[in-house]
């Protein structure tokens, strides 16, 4: 079939499928493979490479980089104590680092492509855009294109780094996460933004030990959405590694000098004073935004509100019942790989199985931040409890008293359990900072979802020696059965306190059972 396009004739291939997925990232792949479970004919349209920002310039590669940096710091003796004496100081081969980042991404890409092929998911490489609400064109580099007709469409086009409103990246010395992992290591760098991604990259480059890192933070401390004890603990570890944190400041000016270095000025919010610094590179890390460019939404009635597509609770794009949007492109919840995958599955389940579909439940969503120590979380933190006026008990147990951490010579961290401050003592949230933090919080995920209490966990027998010992002792502390008693002068890392708004703590007091 031939069709006139851009003033010339091009070869056109027309296909019909049940589900057309636009975007081959985590959400798109999960949606396509879930549709196969319902025996549907499926295609994925991907412009660059399968895997999205998980595999390429995102989660997988940054965590591979974090692991290498952590290992280098451990061998060099800058993280914990070193008991091995090395003849030579460990050196970083930047070329090998970059080669490994490509290898891990290509490994996962091959695995995903093999699964898609085995499942008979048709992969169309090219730029996909809506021609009508019921038709998508896939344009390829050679000029030919495919027209896809489908019963349902799922938009999973992901997100891109948010540009600074005043200073745009150039991919060289003013960069985003799309560039920073494929470049040489600078001698100095400023990270603009002290959220999760900014703090992760500050940690990575500090651990490699080749880069002097500055971090600009508008607030008085990093990680603004976390509790003070978590954020200040991580902040202290970063500063111990030489990271200079411009706390309570805002970026006033940034420019490239004639020698290619970056000169920037920060203003202190309290004193009003301006300070000037010069570094080799600036990393802009102020969040991500949904990617809709070139998607052809103007050829539909889909509306964009506050930078996001308008959709209902089923992830259907208003006003259509056959076009869904999920993952980072939707940002209904946190922009995470596991969230995108779950939303992709949910879209398909809503299409083909009303009984299987249920609304996304985020109360037991586990998250992990890869900082100087792992920081994992599930459920509410204390800041959220105070904001919602929820009476609560917080018990914190230092890894100094966890046998496995002592054996690892890595006692920097703690586990904290938050429960309701009443007789039920329902588990509201868990925070863990330190080695294997994600394994600790996973214990609490089903407990929070089922609204269980600390008493339901009192007979929990964790493996020994394991970092989960801290979780177990926190539970026992809350119900008055802990081995080491809280708030004792000889044990400063074992702390328990009740929230001041709690009638239970003010009136009847705390008594163990």
Phi, psi and omega per residue, in radians:
X1 nan 2.403 3.095
X2 -1.989 2.518 3.090
X3 -2.472 2.482 3.089
X4 -1.323 2.254 3.111
X5 -2.583 2.329 -3.139
X6 0.898 0.683 3.040
X7 1.434 0.177 3.100
X8 -2.551 2.974 3.118
X9 -1.578 2.415 3.136
X10 -2.336 2.667 3.093
X11 -1.304 2.310 -3.079
X12 -2.161 2.290 3.047
X13 -1.933 2.267 -3.113
X14 -1.949 2.229 3.097
X15 -2.245 2.737 3.109
X16 -2.196 2.216 3.124
X17 -2.314 2.944 3.058
X18 -1.391 -0.756 -3.096
X19 -2.302 2.234 3.048
X20 -1.971 2.105 -3.126
X21 -1.844 2.169 3.109
X22 -1.733 1.809 -3.135
X23 2.084 2.183 -3.082
X24 -1.843 0.592 3.047
X25 -1.491 -2.916 -3.099
X26 -0.970 -0.778 -3.127
X27 -1.151 -0.762 -3.112
X28 -1.143 -0.775 3.125
X29 -1.125 -0.750 3.124
X30 -1.086 -0.722 3.126
X31 -1.118 -0.785 -3.109
X32 -1.087 -0.790 -3.097
X33 -1.270 -0.492 3.056
X34 -1.224 -0.624 3.096
X35 -1.124 -0.561 3.077
X36 -1.087 -0.578 3.096
X37 -1.048 -0.486 3.116
X38 -1.645 0.213 3.076
X39 1.060 0.757 3.132
X40 -1.793 2.694 3.057
X41 -1.496 2.194 -2.937
X42 -2.309 2.535 2.948
X43 -2.326 2.625 3.033
X44 -2.041 2.329 3.062
X45 -1.883 2.145 -3.124
X46 -2.357 2.282 -3.044
X47 -1.386 -0.637 -3.041
X48 -2.037 -1.465 -3.114
X49 -2.421 2.576 3.097
X50 -1.131 2.419 3.102
X51 2.127 -0.399 3.069
X52 1.046 -2.722 -3.098
X53 -1.288 -0.081 2.996
X54 -1.229 -0.913 -3.063
X55 -1.472 -0.601 -2.976
X56 -2.008 1.963 3.115
X57 1.081 0.509 -3.088
X58 -2.456 -2.384 -2.940
X59 -1.007 -0.924 -3.040
X60 -1.092 -0.871 -3.084
X61 -1.183 -0.672 3.138
X62 -1.165 -0.591 3.123
X63 -1.318 -0.579 3.019
X64 -1.098 -0.722 3.107
X65 -1.132 -0.700 3.119
X66 -1.084 -0.745 -3.137
X67 -1.094 -0.754 3.125
X68 -1.120 -0.756 -3.131
X69 -1.136 -0.680 3.124
X70 -1.120 -0.751 3.140
X71 -1.127 -0.720 3.121
X72 -1.078 -0.763 3.139
X73 -1.124 -0.655 -3.140
X74 -1.160 -0.798 -3.139
X75 -1.138 -0.640 3.136
X76 -1.299 -0.225 3.112
X77 1.498 0.252 3.134
X78 -1.618 -0.092 3.049
X79 -2.186 1.907 -3.101
X80 1.267 -3.072 3.132
X81 -1.459 2.689 3.106
X82 -2.014 2.209 -3.125
X83 -1.888 -0.145 3.104
X84 -1.704 2.264 3.079
X85 -1.648 2.125 -3.090
X86 -1.839 2.411 3.130
X87 -1.185 -0.652 -3.105
X88 -2.078 2.533 3.079
X89 -1.202 2.274 -3.120
X90 -1.107 2.345 -3.136
X91 -2.002 2.667 -3.123
X92 -1.736 2.148 3.028
X93 -1.643 1.750 -3.037
X94 -1.081 -0.625 3.110
X95 -1.079 -0.719 3.105
X96 -1.176 -0.608 3.082
X97 -1.062 -0.861 -3.131
X98 -1.119 -0.681 3.135
X99 -1.093 -0.701 -3.125
X100 -1.204 -0.645 3.119
X101 -1.092 -0.707 3.084
X102 -1.174 -0.705 -3.088
X103 -1.121 -0.753 -3.114
X104 -1.155 -0.650 3.133
X105 -1.200 -0.746 -3.137
X106 -1.164 -0.595 3.092
X107 -1.061 -0.851 3.140
X108 -1.198 -0.622 3.118
X109 -1.073 -0.777 3.130
X110 -1.082 -0.701 3.134
X111 -1.113 -0.763 -3.124
X112 -1.176 -0.775 3.133
X113 -1.075 -0.682 3.113
X114 -1.107 -0.705 3.134
X115 -1.190 -0.689 3.104
X116 -1.120 -0.730 3.126
X117 -1.148 -0.767 3.141
X118 -1.109 -0.518 -3.109
X119 -1.590 0.055 3.122
X120 1.129 0.573 2.996
X121 -1.506 2.147 -3.129
X122 -1.406 2.167 3.130
X123 -1.796 2.079 3.135
X124 -1.894 1.924 3.136
X125 -1.503 2.169 -3.131
X126 2.750 -3.121 -3.130
X127 -1.605 2.006 -3.124
X128 -1.700 2.370 3.102
X129 -2.596 2.572 3.109
X130 -1.213 2.236 2.976
X131 -1.632 -0.683 2.987
X132 -2.462 3.010 3.096
X133 -1.102 -0.211 -3.103
X134 -2.091 0.180 -3.071
X135 -2.550 2.312 3.096
X136 -2.114 2.336 3.060
X137 -1.752 2.399 3.110
X138 -1.991 1.879 -3.095
X139 -1.643 2.302 3.123
X140 -1.858 2.901 -3.035
X141 -1.049 -0.588 -3.101
X142 -1.309 -0.146 3.134
X143 1.841 -0.411 3.091
X144 -1.306 2.780 -3.141
X145 -2.626 2.865 -3.140
X146 -2.009 2.432 3.045
X147 -1.826 2.204 -3.110
X148 -1.951 2.152 2.972
X149 -1.840 2.362 -3.092
X150 -2.540 2.708 3.026
X151 -1.258 -0.659 -3.117
X152 -2.346 2.606 3.041
X153 -2.177 2.479 3.069
X154 -2.186 2.034 3.142
X155 -1.537 1.990 -3.133
X156 -2.305 0.926 -3.003
X157 -1.498 0.069 2.991
X158 1.268 -2.704 -3.072
X159 -2.455 2.941 3.101
X160 -2.298 2.734 3.095
X161 -1.026 2.440 3.104
X162 -1.338 2.276 3.129
X163 -1.384 2.583 3.043
X164 -1.176 2.391 -3.077
X165 -1.124 -0.364 -3.088
X166 -1.935 -0.505 -3.010
X167 -2.275 1.817 -3.076
X168 -1.449 2.577 3.135
X169 -1.261 2.660 3.089
X170 -2.120 0.044 3.111
X171 1.340 0.034 -3.104
X172 -2.045 -1.291 3.126
X173 -1.980 -0.125 2.941
X174 -2.106 1.837 -2.896
X175 -2.225 2.927 2.990
X176 -2.094 -3.040 3.107
X177 -1.140 -0.284 3.075
X178 -1.224 -0.341 -3.044
X179 -2.014 -0.554 -2.825
X180 -1.159 -0.469 -3.073
X181 -1.478 -0.144 -3.141
X182 -1.887 0.132 -3.092
X183 -1.835 2.933 3.001
X184 -1.144 2.795 3.137
X185 -1.453 2.135 3.125
X186 -1.333 2.807 3.051
X187 -1.320 -0.442 3.128
X188 -2.594 2.607 -3.088
X189 -2.708 2.505 2.990
X190 -1.933 2.332 3.082
X191 -1.812 2.084 -3.112
X192 -1.674 1.827 -3.102
X193 2.060 2.106 -3.066
X194 -1.900 0.598 2.998
X195 -1.416 -2.831 -3.046
X196 -1.081 -0.900 -3.063
X197 -1.126 -0.761 3.130
X198 -1.064 -0.757 -3.142
X199 -1.200 -0.593 3.097
X200 -1.106 -0.816 -3.135
X201 -1.214 -0.599 3.046
X202 -1.056 -0.715 3.109
X203 -1.124 -0.831 -3.092
X204 -1.015 -0.904 -3.075
X205 -1.226 -0.559 3.069
X206 -1.163 -0.690 -3.126
X207 -1.225 -0.588 3.065
X208 -1.136 -0.486 3.032
X209 1.368 0.222 -3.141
X210 -1.825 -0.148 -2.986
X211 -2.283 2.283 2.983
X212 -1.451 2.131 -2.973
X213 -1.947 2.289 2.944
X214 -1.957 2.590 -3.075
X215 -2.335 2.137 -3.134
X216 -1.659 2.186 -3.105
X217 -2.278 2.090 3.127
X218 -1.116 -0.626 -3.096
X219 -1.456 3.080 3.129
X220 -1.363 -0.212 3.082
X221 -2.624 2.826 -3.120
X222 -1.306 3.012 3.069
X223 0.865 1.186 -3.006
X224 -1.086 -0.368 -3.096
X225 -1.575 -0.072 -3.113
X226 -1.766 2.895 3.112
X227 -1.140 2.746 -3.110
X228 -1.034 -0.738 -3.067
X229 -1.137 -0.611 3.103
X230 -1.240 -0.905 -3.062
X231 -1.125 -0.784 -3.105
X232 -1.189 -0.577 3.095
X233 -1.100 -0.847 3.127
X234 -1.161 -0.679 3.125
X235 -1.054 -0.738 3.131
X236 -1.127 -0.712 3.125
X237 -1.118 -0.703 3.107
X238 -1.101 -0.761 -3.128
X239 -1.162 -0.579 3.082
X240 -1.130 -0.452 3.102
X241 -1.523 0.052 3.076
X242 1.693 0.086 3.108
X243 -1.280 2.192 3.097
X244 -1.613 2.079 -3.105
X245 -1.816 2.041 3.039
X246 -1.430 1.534 -3.078
X247 -1.420 2.489 3.099
X248 1.059 0.712 -3.111
X249 -2.270 2.894 3.038
X250 -2.319 2.552 3.126
X251 -1.300 2.115 -3.098
X252 -1.739 -0.587 -3.105
X253 -2.754 2.554 3.104
X254 -2.605 2.293 -3.134
X255 -2.612 2.704 3.076
X256 -1.565 2.256 3.116
X257 -1.474 3.019 3.139
X258 -1.087 -0.534 -3.137
X259 -1.481 0.076 3.101
X260 1.572 -0.166 3.109
X261 -1.374 2.895 -3.075
X262 -1.880 2.177 3.030
X263 -1.822 2.261 3.137
X264 -2.396 2.708 -3.126
X265 -2.183 2.324 3.061
X266 -2.063 2.554 3.122
X267 -1.932 2.243 3.098
X268 -1.334 2.171 -3.072
X269 -1.151 -0.521 -3.065
X270 -1.458 -0.855 -3.073
X271 -1.571 -0.385 -3.078
X272 1.411 0.027 -3.098
X273 -1.351 2.542 3.064
X274 -1.762 2.441 3.088
X275 -2.227 2.466 -3.058
X276 -2.008 2.447 -3.121
X277 -2.426 2.735 3.101
X278 -2.238 2.255 3.128
X279 -2.395 2.955 3.122
X280 -1.400 -0.530 -3.025
X281 -2.577 2.609 3.066
X282 -2.106 2.224 3.080
X283 -1.849 2.018 3.110
X284 -1.526 2.041 -3.087
X285 -2.379 1.330 -3.071
X286 -2.089 0.518 3.074
X287 1.848 -3.086 -3.137
X288 -2.262 2.814 3.138
X289 -2.378 2.622 -3.116
X290 -1.003 2.578 -3.110
X291 -1.850 1.897 3.108
X292 -2.129 0.005 -3.041
X293 -1.033 2.276 3.082
X294 1.287 0.208 -3.095
X295 -1.435 -0.227 3.119
X296 1.367 0.428 -3.137
X297 -1.099 -0.394 3.108
X298 -1.167 -0.300 3.094
X299 -1.551 0.120 3.078
X300 -2.223 -3.092 3.061
X301 -1.775 0.227 3.103
X302 -1.147 2.343 -3.082
X303 -1.900 2.562 3.068
X304 -1.854 2.160 3.101
X305 -2.208 2.169 -3.119
X306 0.962 0.674 3.068
X307 1.434 0.081 -3.097
X308 -2.310 2.658 3.085
X309 -1.179 2.503 3.100
X310 -1.436 2.198 -3.093
X311 -2.562 2.930 3.133
X312 -1.679 -3.058 -3.069
X313 -1.207 -0.238 3.089
X314 -1.598 0.108 -3.107
X315 1.217 0.387 3.057
X316 -1.525 2.328 -3.105
X317 -1.306 2.107 3.112
X318 -1.107 2.299 0.188
X319 -1.820 0.399 -2.992
X320 -1.720 2.646 3.069
X321 -1.808 -0.048 -3.091
X322 -2.026 0.019 3.109
X323 -2.047 2.112 -3.127
X324 -1.946 2.802 3.087
X325 -2.470 2.333 -3.103
X326 -2.642 3.064 -3.118
X327 1.282 -2.689 -3.122
X328 -1.058 -0.480 3.120
X329 -1.158 -0.410 -3.140
X330 -1.734 -0.675 -3.116
X331 0.825 0.770 3.065
X332 -1.177 -0.627 -3.123
X333 -2.172 -2.617 3.136
X334 -1.278 2.472 -3.123
X335 -1.360 1.353 -3.086
X336 -2.153 2.689 -3.131
X337 -1.049 -0.843 -3.093
X338 -1.158 -0.526 3.076
X339 -1.213 -0.794 3.124
X340 -1.043 -0.747 3.124
X341 -1.091 -0.752 -3.135
X342 -1.154 -0.720 3.122
X343 -1.122 -0.657 3.105
X344 -1.069 -0.761 3.099
X345 -1.126 -0.706 -3.100
X346 -1.117 -0.641 3.108
X347 -1.038 -0.813 -3.129
X348 -1.149 -0.698 3.138
X349 -1.133 -0.600 3.094
X350 -1.211 -0.604 3.114
X351 -1.135 -0.787 -2.878
X352 -2.070 -0.110 -3.117
X353 -2.664 1.583 3.138
X354 -1.050 -0.568 -3.126
X355 -1.211 -0.586 -3.100
X356 -1.371 -0.393 -3.035
X357 -1.381 2.402 2.948
X358 -2.557 2.649 -3.039
X359 -1.096 2.556 -3.104
X360 -1.045 2.267 -3.136
X361 -1.889 1.916 -3.057
X362 -1.720 -0.065 -3.067
X363 -1.135 -0.492 3.140
X364 -1.945 0.451 3.121
X365 -1.309 2.133 3.112
X366 -1.582 2.416 3.095
X367 -2.266 2.760 3.105
X368 -2.475 2.394 3.061
X369 -2.015 2.321 -3.092
X370 -1.725 1.534 -3.100
X371 -1.928 -2.706 3.132
X372 -1.046 -0.570 2.872
X373 -2.169 2.699 3.038
X374 -1.076 2.449 3.054
X375 -2.184 1.977 -3.099
X376 -2.062 2.620 -3.044
X377 -2.580 2.607 2.988
X378 -2.646 2.442 3.122
X379 1.312 -2.820 -3.073
X380 -1.369 2.673 2.921
X381 -1.849 -3.120 -3.079
X382 -1.175 -0.633 3.126
X383 -1.055 -0.737 3.126
X384 -1.176 -0.688 3.111
X385 -1.083 -0.735 3.125
X386 -1.170 -0.701 3.135
X387 -1.108 -0.586 -3.134
X388 -1.647 0.106 3.120
X389 0.994 0.792 3.120
X390 -1.775 2.084 3.039
X391 -1.127 2.311 -3.034
X392 -2.619 2.786 3.003
X393 -1.972 2.379 3.071
X394 -2.106 2.142 3.102
X395 -2.026 2.256 -3.103
X396 -2.175 2.279 -3.069
X397 -2.184 2.056 -3.068
X398 -1.270 2.552 3.068
X399 -1.216 -0.135 3.034
X400 -1.032 -0.444 -3.059
X401 -1.890 0.247 3.112
X402 -1.802 2.091 -2.996
X403 -1.012 -0.736 -3.111
X404 -1.097 -0.696 3.138
X405 -1.194 -0.647 3.064
X406 -1.095 -0.745 3.120
X407 -1.124 -0.608 3.131
X408 -1.346 -0.177 -3.008
X409 0.986 0.688 3.118
X410 -2.439 1.408 -3.076
X411 -1.797 0.226 3.120
X412 -1.410 1.726 3.117
X413 2.734 -3.136 3.141
X414 -2.872 2.895 2.988
X415 -2.106 2.453 -3.139
X416 -2.272 2.271 3.084
X417 -1.999 2.343 3.133
X418 -2.021 2.199 3.127
X419 -2.193 2.884 3.019
X420 -1.177 2.501 -3.119
X421 -1.629 1.224 3.069
X422 -2.601 -3.009 -3.079
X423 -1.233 -0.407 -3.141
X424 -1.323 -0.642 -3.125
X425 0.913 0.955 3.088
X426 -1.172 2.467 3.110
X427 -1.271 2.074 -3.129
X428 -1.722 -0.568 -3.103
X429 -3.002 2.809 3.104
X430 -2.419 2.409 3.012
X431 -2.206 2.388 3.083
X432 -2.329 2.337 3.108
X433 -2.212 2.087 3.129
X434 2.378 -2.952 -3.091
X435 -1.081 2.424 3.112
X436 0.984 0.590 -3.086
X437 -1.042 -0.672 -3.100
X438 -1.127 -0.593 3.115
X439 -1.147 -0.555 -3.132
X440 -1.218 -0.844 -3.052
X441 -1.249 -0.426 3.126
X442 -1.088 -0.424 3.074
X443 -1.051 -0.538 -3.009
X444 -1.626 -0.270 -3.031
X445 -0.982 -0.949 3.128
X446 -1.188 -0.450 -3.137
X447 -1.194 -0.738 3.110
X448 -1.179 -0.736 3.138
X449 -1.065 -0.649 -3.113
X450 -1.583 0.079 3.111
X451 0.947 0.795 3.122
X452 -1.512 2.917 -3.046
X453 -1.939 3.008 3.087
X454 -1.087 -0.507 3.140
X455 -1.173 -0.504 3.091
X456 -1.173 -0.349 -3.079
X457 -1.837 0.012 -2.988
X458 -1.125 -0.428 3.128
X459 -1.734 0.186 3.125
X460 -1.073 2.252 3.112
X461 -1.987 1.750 3.120
X462 -1.420 2.813 3.114
X463 -1.162 2.739 3.117
X464 -2.338 2.387 -0.134
X465 -1.477 2.327 -3.138
X466 -2.555 2.706 -3.138
X467 -1.167 -0.309 3.121
X468 -1.196 -0.142 3.049
X469 -1.010 -0.648 3.129
X470 -1.124 -0.675 3.086
X471 -1.094 -0.805 -3.125
X472 -1.069 -0.728 -3.121
X473 -1.247 -0.539 3.052
X474 -1.087 -0.779 3.111
X475 -1.042 -0.816 -3.133
X476 -1.117 -0.603 3.114
X477 -1.076 -0.746 -3.084
X478 -1.137 -0.621 -3.130
X479 -1.717 0.159 3.010
X480 1.419 0.532 -3.106
X481 -2.247 0.308 -3.029
X482 -1.249 2.672 3.111
X483 -1.163 -0.917 3.051
X484 -1.726 2.301 -3.023
X485 -1.452 2.472 -3.079
X486 -1.273 2.748 3.026
X487 1.068 0.510 3.087
X488 -1.672 2.401 -3.082
X489 -0.977 -0.543 -3.112
X490 -1.382 -0.183 -3.115
X491 -2.239 1.242 -3.053
X492 -1.148 -0.321 -3.115
X493 -1.562 0.066 3.137
X494 -2.028 1.825 -2.940
X495 -2.289 2.447 3.000
X496 -2.457 2.393 3.119
X497 -2.600 2.711 3.111
X498 -1.820 2.648 3.130
X499 -1.244 2.520 -3.068
X500 -1.197 -0.373 -3.102
X501 -1.483 -0.019 -3.031
X502 -1.412 2.145 3.076
X503 -1.139 -0.582 -3.118
X504 -1.087 -0.799 -3.086
X505 -1.269 -0.543 -3.121
X506 -1.390 -0.653 -3.004
X507 -1.597 -1.065 -3.014
X508 -1.650 -0.331 3.112
X509 1.411 2.986 -3.101
X510 -1.716 2.257 3.039
X511 -2.354 2.318 3.094
X512 -1.314 2.739 3.120
X513 -1.984 nan nan
